[in-house]
Amino acid sequence: MYRAVKTVEALWSEWTVGLRGRPAIADLDGRWGSRCRAGRQNELQWYSLRLEVIKEIRKVAKAHRCSEEDH
């Protein structure tokens, strides 16, 4: 995950489609689960913080009955 990602829009893009030719975080999670973060505490903390933002986007989209991309 890129530490330079500073906006919610960029975070959403990194999570759903990937950035700079890298695969999306969601795809990595689907394929490898937590194994790609295993043993790297710093990466696990970074992932957890970003996951909270992703969950909030999904929660707001569901509450407003709209696409996650709209938020």
PDB file of N, CA, C and O in Angstrom, chain B, residues numbered from 101:
ATOM      1  N   MET B 101       0.842  -1.175   0.000  1.00  0.00           N
ATOM      2  CA  MET B 101       0.000   0.000   0.000  1.00  0.00           C
ATOM      3  C   MET B 101       0.888   1.240   0.000  1.00  0.00           C
ATOM      4  O   MET B 101       1.904   1.315   0.692  1.00  0.00           O
ATOM      5  N   TYR B 102       0.461   2.204  -0.803  1.00  0.00           N
ATOM      6  CA  TYR B 102       1.238   3.423  -0.931  1.00  0.00           C
ATOM      7  C   TYR B 102       0.979   4.360   0.250  1.00  0.00           C
ATOM      8  O   TYR B 102      -0.166   4.667   0.579  1.00  0.00           O
ATOM      9  N   ARG B 103       2.047   4.797   0.868  1.00  0.00           N
ATOM     10  CA  ARG B 103       1.923   5.752   1.976  1.00  0.00           C
ATOM     11  C   ARG B 103       1.579   7.144   1.463  1.00  0.00           C
ATOM     12  O   ARG B 103       1.104   7.984   2.228  1.00  0.00           O
ATOM     13  N   ALA B 104       1.808   7.394   0.196  1.00  0.00           N
ATOM     14  CA  ALA B 104       1.549   8.716  -0.388  1.00  0.00           C
ATOM     15  C   ALA B 104       0.061   8.959  -0.660  1.00  0.00           C
ATOM     16  O   ALA B 104      -0.325  10.082  -0.986  1.00  0.00           O
ATOM     17  N   VAL B 105      -0.771   7.936  -0.535  1.00  0.00           N
ATOM     18  CA  VAL B 105      -2.208   8.107  -0.742  1.00  0.00           C
ATOM     19  C   VAL B 105      -2.751   8.965   0.389  1.00  0.00           C
ATOM     20  O   VAL B 105      -2.681   8.591   1.560  1.00  0.00           O
ATOM     21  N   LYS B 106      -3.298  10.133   0.021  1.00  0.00           N
ATOM     22  CA  LYS B 106      -3.745  11.095   1.038  1.00  0.00           C
ATOM     23  C   LYS B 106      -5.229  11.432   0.959  1.00  0.00           C
ATOM     24  O   LYS B 106      -5.759  12.090   1.855  1.00  0.00           O
ATOM     25  N   THR B 107      -5.911  10.990  -0.104  1.00  0.00           N
ATOM     26  CA  THR B 107      -7.325  11.320  -0.233  1.00  0.00           C
ATOM     27  C   THR B 107      -8.167  10.055  -0.197  1.00  0.00           C
ATOM     28  O   THR B 107      -7.685   8.960  -0.488  1.00  0.00           O
ATOM     29  N   VAL B 108      -9.414  10.221   0.161  1.00  0.00           N
ATOM     30  CA  VAL B 108     -10.339   9.090   0.188  1.00  0.00           C
ATOM     31  C   VAL B 108     -10.509   8.531  -1.224  1.00  0.00           C
ATOM     32  O   VAL B 108     -10.592   7.316  -1.406  1.00  0.00           O
ATOM     33  N   GLU B 109     -10.558   9.410  -2.213  1.00  0.00           N
ATOM     34  CA  GLU B 109     -10.686   8.977  -3.607  1.00  0.00           C
ATOM     35  C   GLU B 109      -9.527   8.079  -4.024  1.00  0.00           C
ATOM     36  O   GLU B 109      -9.731   7.030  -4.635  1.00  0.00           O
ATOM     37  N   ALA B 110      -8.331   8.491  -3.694  1.00  0.00           N
ATOM     38  CA  ALA B 110      -7.145   7.702  -4.047  1.00  0.00           C
ATOM     39  C   ALA B 110      -7.128   6.375  -3.280  1.00  0.00           C
ATOM     40  O   ALA B 110      -6.759   5.338  -3.831  1.00  0.00           O
ATOM     41  N   LEU B 111      -7.525   6.417  -2.020  1.00  0.00           N
ATOM     42  CA  LEU B 111      -7.601   5.189  -1.228  1.00  0.00           C
ATOM     43  C   LEU B 111      -8.603   4.227  -1.843  1.00  0.00           C
ATOM     44  O   LEU B 111      -8.326   3.035  -1.968  1.00  0.00           O
ATOM     45  N   TRP B 112      -9.770   4.740  -2.230  1.00  0.00           N
ATOM     46  CA  TRP B 112     -10.792   3.896  -2.852  1.00  0.00           C
ATOM     47  C   TRP B 112     -10.252   3.274  -4.143  1.00  0.00           C
ATOM     48  O   TRP B 112     -10.474   2.092  -4.407  1.00  0.00           O
ATOM     49  N   SER B 113      -9.551   4.066  -4.936  1.00  0.00           N
ATOM     50  CA  SER B 113      -8.968   3.547  -6.183  1.00  0.00           C
ATOM     51  C   SER B 113      -7.940   2.465  -5.904  1.00  0.00           C
ATOM     52  O   SER B 113      -7.940   1.418  -6.553  1.00  0.00           O
ATOM     53  N   GLU B 114      -7.067   2.716  -4.941  1.00  0.00           N
ATOM     54  CA  GLU B 114      -6.054   1.716  -4.594  1.00  0.00           C
ATOM     55  C   GLU B 114      -6.733   0.430  -4.133  1.00  0.00           C
ATOM     56  O   GLU B 114      -6.290  -0.667  -4.474  1.00  0.00           O
ATOM     57  N   TRP B 115      -7.789   0.566  -3.371  1.00  0.00           N
ATOM     58  CA  TRP B 115      -8.479  -0.596  -2.805  1.00  0.00           C
ATOM     59  C   TRP B 115      -9.244  -1.380  -3.873  1.00  0.00           C
ATOM     60  O   TRP B 115      -9.266  -2.611  -3.840  1.00  0.00           O
ATOM     61  N   THR B 116      -9.869  -0.679  -4.816  1.00  0.00           N
ATOM     62  CA  THR B 116     -10.773  -1.344  -5.750  1.00  0.00           C
ATOM     63  C   THR B 116     -10.188  -1.662  -7.117  1.00  0.00           C
ATOM     64  O   THR B 116     -10.548  -2.676  -7.713  1.00  0.00           O
ATOM     65  N   VAL B 117      -9.296  -0.821  -7.628  1.00  0.00           N
ATOM     66  CA  VAL B 117      -8.749  -1.056  -8.966  1.00  0.00           C
ATOM     67  C   VAL B 117      -7.227  -1.119  -9.000  1.00  0.00           C
ATOM     68  O   VAL B 117      -6.648  -1.581  -9.983  1.00  0.00           O
ATOM     69  N   GLY B 118      -6.581  -0.662  -7.943  1.00  0.00           N
ATOM     70  CA  GLY B 118      -5.129  -0.662  -7.894  1.00  0.00           C
ATOM     71  C   GLY B 118      -4.550   0.658  -8.385  1.00  0.00           C
ATOM     72  O   GLY B 118      -5.214   1.415  -9.094  1.00  0.00           O
ATOM     73  N   LEU B 119      -3.320   0.922  -8.005  1.00  0.00           N
ATOM     74  CA  LEU B 119      -2.618   2.133  -8.415  1.00  0.00           C
ATOM     75  C   LEU B 119      -1.267   1.768  -9.006  1.00  0.00           C
ATOM     76  O   LEU B 119      -0.642   0.784  -8.611  1.00  0.00           O
ATOM     77  N   ARG B 120      -0.836   2.570  -9.946  1.00  0.00           N
ATOM     78  CA  ARG B 120       0.501   2.436 -10.545  1.00  0.00           C
ATOM     79  C   ARG B 120       0.795   1.022 -11.036  1.00  0.00           C
ATOM     80  O   ARG B 120       1.901   0.509 -10.863  1.00  0.00           O
ATOM     81  N   GLY B 121      -0.200   0.410 -11.642  1.00  0.00           N
ATOM     82  CA  GLY B 121       0.000  -0.921 -12.192  1.00  0.00           C
ATOM     83  C   GLY B 121      -0.037  -2.056 -11.185  1.00  0.00           C
ATOM     84  O   GLY B 121       0.142  -3.217 -11.552  1.00  0.00           O
ATOM     85  N   ARG B 122      -0.265  -1.740  -9.940  1.00  0.00           N
ATOM     86  CA  ARG B 122      -0.348  -2.771  -8.911  1.00  0.00           C
ATOM     87  C   ARG B 122      -1.782  -3.270  -8.794  1.00  0.00           C
ATOM     88  O   ARG B 122      -2.722  -2.553  -9.139  1.00  0.00           O
ATOM     89  N   PRO B 123      -1.952  -4.492  -8.311  1.00  0.00           N
ATOM     90  CA  PRO B 123      -3.316  -5.014  -8.164  1.00  0.00           C
ATOM     91  C   PRO B 123      -4.067  -4.306  -7.038  1.00  0.00           C
ATOM     92  O   PRO B 123      -3.460  -3.733  -6.133  1.00  0.00           O
ATOM     93  N   ALA B 124      -5.379  -4.354  -7.111  1.00  0.00           N
ATOM     94  CA  ALA B 124      -6.222  -3.768  -6.075  1.00  0.00           C
ATOM     95  C   ALA B 124      -6.030  -4.522  -4.759  1.00  0.00           C
ATOM     96  O   ALA B 124      -5.819  -5.734  -4.751  1.00  0.00           O
ATOM     97  N   ILE B 125      -6.106  -3.799  -3.670  1.00  0.00           N
ATOM     98  CA  ILE B 125      -5.996  -4.418  -2.349  1.00  0.00           C
ATOM     99  C   ILE B 125      -7.099  -5.463  -2.181  1.00  0.00           C
ATOM    100  O   ILE B 125      -6.851  -6.536  -1.631  1.00  0.00           O
ATOM    101  N   ALA B 126      -8.309  -5.164  -2.648  1.00  0.00           N
ATOM    102  CA  ALA B 126      -9.420  -6.108  -2.544  1.00  0.00           C
ATOM    103  C   ALA B 126      -9.098  -7.414  -3.277  1.00  0.00           C
ATOM    104  O   ALA B 126      -9.443  -8.494  -2.798  1.00  0.00           O
ATOM    105  N   ASP B 127      -8.444  -7.321  -4.428  1.00  0.00           N
ATOM    106  CA  ASP B 127      -8.058  -8.521  -5.169  1.00  0.00           C
ATOM    107  C   ASP B 127      -7.016  -9.322  -4.405  1.00  0.00           C
ATOM    108  O   ASP B 127      -7.097 -10.548  -4.336  1.00  0.00           O
ATOM    109  N   LEU B 128      -6.050  -8.639  -3.839  1.00  0.00           N
ATOM    110  CA  LEU B 128      -5.023  -9.327  -3.039  1.00  0.00           C
ATOM    111  C   LEU B 128      -5.654 -10.019  -1.837  1.00  0.00           C
ATOM    112  O   LEU B 128      -5.305 -11.152  -1.508  1.00  0.00           O
ATOM    113  N   ASP B 129      -6.584  -9.331  -1.187  1.00  0.00           N
ATOM    114  CA  ASP B 129      -7.284  -9.934  -0.048  1.00  0.00           C
ATOM    115  C   ASP B 129      -8.045 -11.181  -0.469  1.00  0.00           C
ATOM    116  O   ASP B 129      -8.022 -12.201   0.220  1.00  0.00           O
ATOM    117  N   GLY B 130      -8.721 -11.085  -1.615  1.00  0.00           N
ATOM    118  CA  GLY B 130      -9.484 -12.224  -2.100  1.00  0.00           C
ATOM    119  C   GLY B 130      -8.618 -13.423  -2.432  1.00  0.00           C
ATOM    120  O   GLY B 130      -9.013 -14.572  -2.230  1.00  0.00           O
ATOM    121  N   ARG B 131      -7.445 -13.141  -2.939  1.00  0.00           N
ATOM    122  CA  ARG B 131      -6.557 -14.226  -3.355  1.00  0.00           C
ATOM    123  C   ARG B 131      -5.690 -14.767  -2.218  1.00  0.00           C
ATOM    124  O   ARG B 131      -5.524 -15.979  -2.082  1.00  0.00           O
ATOM    125  N   TRP B 132      -5.138 -13.865  -1.404  1.00  0.00           N
ATOM    126  CA  TRP B 132      -4.156 -14.271  -0.402  1.00  0.00           C
ATOM    127  C   TRP B 132      -4.623 -14.119   1.041  1.00  0.00           C
ATOM    128  O   TRP B 132      -4.001 -14.665   1.952  1.00  0.00           O
ATOM    129  N   GLY B 133      -5.711 -13.385   1.257  1.00  0.00           N
ATOM    130  CA  GLY B 133      -6.152 -13.143   2.628  1.00  0.00           C
ATOM    131  C   GLY B 133      -5.101 -12.350   3.383  1.00  0.00           C
ATOM    132  O   GLY B 133      -4.452 -11.473   2.813  1.00  0.00           O
ATOM    133  N   SER B 134      -4.934 -12.648   4.634  1.00  0.00           N
ATOM    134  CA  SER B 134      -3.978 -11.897   5.454  1.00  0.00           C
ATOM    135  C   SER B 134      -2.533 -12.355   5.261  1.00  0.00           C
ATOM    136  O   SER B 134      -1.621 -11.763   5.837  1.00  0.00           O
ATOM    137  N   ARG B 135      -2.314 -13.387   4.471  1.00  0.00           N
ATOM    138  CA  ARG B 135      -0.947 -13.899   4.275  1.00  0.00           C
ATOM    139  C   ARG B 135       0.001 -12.860   3.694  1.00  0.00           C
ATOM    140  O   ARG B 135       1.200 -12.888   3.973  1.00  0.00           O
ATOM    141  N   CYS B 136      -0.534 -11.933   2.877  1.00  0.00           N
ATOM    142  CA  CYS B 136       0.364 -10.939   2.263  1.00  0.00           C
ATOM    143  C   CYS B 136       0.811  -9.885   3.279  1.00  0.00           C
ATOM    144  O   CYS B 136       1.716  -9.101   2.994  1.00  0.00           O
ATOM    145  N   ARG B 137       0.193  -9.860   4.448  1.00  0.00           N
ATOM    146  CA  ARG B 137       0.586  -8.917   5.498  1.00  0.00           C
ATOM    147  C   ARG B 137       1.217  -9.614   6.705  1.00  0.00           C
ATOM    148  O   ARG B 137       1.675  -8.948   7.633  1.00  0.00           O
ATOM    149  N   ALA B 138       1.243 -10.924   6.697  1.00  0.00           N
ATOM    150  CA  ALA B 138       1.723 -11.709   7.830  1.00  0.00           C
ATOM    151  C   ALA B 138       3.153 -11.340   8.203  1.00  0.00           C
ATOM    152  O   ALA B 138       4.025 -11.210   7.344  1.00  0.00           O
ATOM    153  N   GLY B 139       3.368 -11.176   9.488  1.00  0.00           N
ATOM    154  CA  GLY B 139       4.705 -10.909   9.991  1.00  0.00           C
ATOM    155  C   GLY B 139       5.195  -9.485   9.813  1.00  0.00           C
ATOM    156  O   GLY B 139       6.337  -9.169  10.147  1.00  0.00           O
ATOM    157  N   ARG B 140       4.338  -8.629   9.289  1.00  0.00           N
ATOM    158  CA  ARG B 140       4.738  -7.234   9.072  1.00  0.00           C
ATOM    159  C   ARG B 140       3.760  -6.337   9.820  1.00  0.00           C
ATOM    160  O   ARG B 140       2.779  -5.862   9.248  1.00  0.00           O
ATOM    161  N   GLN B 141       4.029  -6.113  11.077  1.00  0.00           N
ATOM    162  CA  GLN B 141       3.132  -5.372  11.963  1.00  0.00           C
ATOM    163  C   GLN B 141       2.798  -3.981  11.428  1.00  0.00           C
ATOM    164  O   GLN B 141       1.647  -3.549  11.502  1.00  0.00           O
ATOM    165  N   ASN B 142       3.786  -3.286  10.894  1.00  0.00           N
ATOM    166  CA  ASN B 142       3.562  -1.941  10.369  1.00  0.00           C
ATOM    167  C   ASN B 142       2.537  -1.968   9.231  1.00  0.00           C
ATOM    168  O   ASN B 142       1.658  -1.109   9.158  1.00  0.00           O
ATOM    169  N   GLU B 143       2.659  -2.954   8.352  1.00  0.00           N
ATOM    170  CA  GLU B 143       1.727  -3.086   7.230  1.00  0.00           C
ATOM    171  C   GLU B 143       0.332  -3.456   7.723  1.00  0.00           C
ATOM    172  O   GLU B 143      -0.668  -2.980   7.185  1.00  0.00           O
ATOM    173  N   LEU B 144       0.268  -4.289   8.726  1.00  0.00           N
ATOM    174  CA  LEU B 144      -1.023  -4.691   9.291  1.00  0.00           C
ATOM    175  C   LEU B 144      -1.755  -3.497   9.891  1.00  0.00           C
ATOM    176  O   LEU B 144      -2.963  -3.359   9.704  1.00  0.00           O
ATOM    177  N   GLN B 145      -1.045  -2.639  10.607  1.00  0.00           N
ATOM    178  CA  GLN B 145      -1.656  -1.444  11.180  1.00  0.00           C
ATOM    179  C   GLN B 145      -2.138  -0.498  10.080  1.00  0.00           C
ATOM    180  O   GLN B 145      -3.235   0.054  10.170  1.00  0.00           O
ATOM    181  N   TRP B 146      -1.328  -0.313   9.055  1.00  0.00           N
ATOM    182  CA  TRP B 146      -1.681   0.562   7.932  1.00  0.00           C
ATOM    183  C   TRP B 146      -2.939   0.023   7.246  1.00  0.00           C
ATOM    184  O   TRP B 146      -3.861   0.778   6.940  1.00  0.00           O
ATOM    185  N   TYR B 147      -2.963  -1.278   7.011  1.00  0.00           N
ATOM    186  CA  TYR B 147      -4.110  -1.927   6.387  1.00  0.00           C
ATOM    187  C   TYR B 147      -5.368  -1.731   7.235  1.00  0.00           C
ATOM    188  O   TYR B 147      -6.421  -1.381   6.703  1.00  0.00           O
ATOM    189  N   SER B 148      -5.269  -1.948   8.520  1.00  0.00           N
ATOM    190  CA  SER B 148      -6.427  -1.834   9.416  1.00  0.00           C
ATOM    191  C   SER B 148      -7.016  -0.434   9.421  1.00  0.00           C
ATOM    192  O   SER B 148      -8.237  -0.273   9.409  1.00  0.00           O
ATOM    193  N   LEU B 149      -6.171   0.569   9.438  1.00  0.00           N
ATOM    194  CA  LEU B 149      -6.657   1.949   9.411  1.00  0.00           C
ATOM    195  C   LEU B 149      -7.384   2.248   8.103  1.00  0.00           C
ATOM    196  O   LEU B 149      -8.438   2.884   8.104  1.00  0.00           O
ATOM    197  N   ARG B 150      -6.833   1.799   7.017  1.00  0.00           N
ATOM    198  CA  ARG B 150      -7.467   2.031   5.714  1.00  0.00           C
ATOM    199  C   ARG B 150      -8.747   1.227   5.561  1.00  0.00           C
ATOM    200  O   ARG B 150      -9.705   1.690   4.942  1.00  0.00           O
ATOM    201  N   LEU B 151      -8.768   0.042   6.115  1.00  0.00           N
ATOM    202  CA  LEU B 151      -9.974  -0.782   6.055  1.00  0.00           C
ATOM    203  C   LEU B 151     -11.142  -0.081   6.738  1.00  0.00           C
ATOM    204  O   LEU B 151     -12.280  -0.208   6.287  1.00  0.00           O
ATOM    205  N   GLU B 152     -10.889   0.638   7.793  1.00  0.00           N
ATOM    206  CA  GLU B 152     -11.952   1.378   8.482  1.00  0.00           C
ATOM    207  C   GLU B 152     -12.578   2.430   7.558  1.00  0.00           C
ATOM    208  O   GLU B 152     -13.791   2.635   7.582  1.00  0.00           O
ATOM    209  N   VAL B 153     -11.766   3.083   6.759  1.00  0.00           N
ATOM    210  CA  VAL B 153     -12.279   4.078   5.806  1.00  0.00           C
ATOM    211  C   VAL B 153     -13.125   3.373   4.747  1.00  0.00           C
ATOM    212  O   VAL B 153     -14.202   3.854   4.397  1.00  0.00           O
ATOM    213  N   ILE B 154     -12.653   2.254   4.242  1.00  0.00           N
ATOM    214  CA  ILE B 154     -13.391   1.494   3.230  1.00  0.00           C
ATOM    215  C   ILE B 154     -14.736   1.035   3.792  1.00  0.00           C
ATOM    216  O   ILE B 154     -15.757   1.127   3.110  1.00  0.00           O
ATOM    217  N   LYS B 155     -14.743   0.551   5.009  1.00  0.00           N
ATOM    218  CA  LYS B 155     -15.997   0.121   5.642  1.00  0.00           C
ATOM    219  C   LYS B 155     -16.974   1.279   5.772  1.00  0.00           C
ATOM    220  O   LYS B 155     -18.176   1.107   5.565  1.00  0.00           O
ATOM    221  N   GLU B 156     -16.469   2.443   6.109  1.00  0.00           N
ATOM    222  CA  GLU B 156     -17.330   3.615   6.252  1.00  0.00           C
ATOM    223  C   GLU B 156     -17.924   4.031   4.904  1.00  0.00           C
ATOM    224  O   GLU B 156     -19.097   4.397   4.835  1.00  0.00           O
ATOM    225  N   ILE B 157     -17.141   3.980   3.856  1.00  0.00           N
ATOM    226  CA  ILE B 157     -17.655   4.284   2.515  1.00  0.00           C
ATOM    227  C   ILE B 157     -18.799   3.336   2.185  1.00  0.00           C
ATOM    228  O   ILE B 157     -19.850   3.764   1.708  1.00  0.00           O
ATOM    229  N   ARG B 158     -18.598   2.070   2.436  1.00  0.00           N
ATOM    230  CA  ARG B 158     -19.629   1.070   2.141  1.00  0.00           C
ATOM    231  C   ARG B 158     -20.876   1.279   2.993  1.00  0.00           C
ATOM    232  O   ARG B 158     -21.999   1.124   2.512  1.00  0.00           O
ATOM    233  N   LYS B 159     -20.675   1.629   4.249  1.00  0.00           N
ATOM    234  CA  LYS B 159     -21.803   1.868   5.156  1.00  0.00           C
ATOM    235  C   LYS B 159     -22.636   3.062   4.695  1.00  0.00           C
ATOM    236  O   LYS B 159     -23.864   2.988   4.665  1.00  0.00           O
ATOM    237  N   VAL B 160     -21.981   4.145   4.341  1.00  0.00           N
ATOM    238  CA  VAL B 160     -22.680   5.351   3.879  1.00  0.00           C
ATOM    239  C   VAL B 160     -23.408   5.072   2.568  1.00  0.00           C
ATOM    240  O   VAL B 160     -24.550   5.496   2.389  1.00  0.00           O
ATOM    241  N   ALA B 161     -22.758   4.368   1.658  1.00  0.00           N
ATOM    242  CA  ALA B 161     -23.392   4.040   0.376  1.00  0.00           C
ATOM    243  C   ALA B 161     -24.635   3.185   0.593  1.00  0.00           C
ATOM    244  O   ALA B 161     -25.664   3.402  -0.048  1.00  0.00           O
ATOM    245  N   LYS B 162     -24.540   2.233   1.480  1.00  0.00           N
ATOM    246  CA  LYS B 162     -25.689   1.367   1.761  1.00  0.00           C
ATOM    247  C   LYS B 162     -26.824   2.168   2.395  1.00  0.00           C
ATOM    248  O   LYS B 162     -27.988   1.980   2.039  1.00  0.00           O
ATOM    249  N   ALA B 163     -26.500   3.047   3.321  1.00  0.00           N
ATOM    250  CA  ALA B 163     -27.515   3.854   3.996  1.00  0.00           C
ATOM    251  C   ALA B 163     -28.245   4.782   3.018  1.00  0.00           C
ATOM    252  O   ALA B 163     -29.437   5.049   3.171  1.00  0.00           O
ATOM    253  N   HIS B 164     -27.513   5.264   2.019  1.00  0.00           N
ATOM    254  CA  HIS B 164     -28.098   6.165   1.029  1.00  0.00           C
ATOM    255  C   HIS B 164     -28.580   5.416  -0.218  1.00  0.00           C
ATOM    256  O   HIS B 164     -29.084   6.020  -1.164  1.00  0.00           O
ATOM    257  N   ARG B 165     -28.417   4.114  -0.199  1.00  0.00           N
ATOM    258  CA  ARG B 165     -28.854   3.260  -1.315  1.00  0.00           C
ATOM    259  C   ARG B 165     -28.288   3.746  -2.655  1.00  0.00           C
ATOM    260  O   ARG B 165     -29.008   3.922  -3.637  1.00  0.00           O
ATOM    261  N   CYS B 166     -26.999   3.949  -2.649  1.00  0.00           N
ATOM    262  CA  CYS B 166     -26.333   4.388  -3.871  1.00  0.00           C
ATOM    263  C   CYS B 166     -25.037   3.616  -4.052  1.00  0.00           C
ATOM    264  O   CYS B 166     -24.646   2.829  -3.190  1.00  0.00           O
ATOM    265  N   SER B 167     -24.391   3.842  -5.151  1.00  0.00           N
ATOM    266  CA  SER B 167     -23.151   3.180  -5.473  1.00  0.00           C
ATOM    267  C   SER B 167     -22.042   3.638  -4.530  1.00  0.00           C
ATOM    268  O   SER B 167     -21.999   4.801  -4.128  1.00  0.00           O
ATOM    269  N   GLU B 168     -21.158   2.726  -4.187  1.00  0.00           N
ATOM    270  CA  GLU B 168     -20.012   3.085  -3.356  1.00  0.00           C
ATOM    271  C   GLU B 168     -19.135   4.109  -4.054  1.00  0.00           C
ATOM    272  O   GLU B 168     -18.511   4.939  -3.393  1.00  0.00           O
ATOM    273  N   GLU B 169     -19.080   4.065  -5.368  1.00  0.00           N
ATOM    274  CA  GLU B 169     -18.256   5.007  -6.120  1.00  0.00           C
ATOM    275  C   GLU B 169     -18.793   6.436  -6.037  1.00  0.00           C
ATOM    276  O   GLU B 169     -18.049   7.391  -6.260  1.00  0.00           O
ATOM    277  N   ASP B 170     -20.084   6.588  -5.716  1.00  0.00           N
ATOM    278  CA  ASP B 170     -20.678   7.916  -5.587  1.00  0.00           C
ATOM    279  C   ASP B 170     -20.203   8.623  -4.330  1.00  0.00           C
ATOM    280  O   ASP B 170     -20.317   9.845  -4.233  1.00  0.00           O
ATOM    281  N   HIS B 171     -19.675   7.884  -3.370  1.00  0.00           N
ATOM    282  CA  HIS B 171     -19.216   8.483  -2.111  1.00  0.00           C
ATOM    283  C   HIS B 171     -17.758   8.449  -2.089  1.00  0.00           C
ATOM    284  O   HIS B 171     -17.144   8.900  -1.122  1.00  0.00           O
TER     285      HIS B 171
END
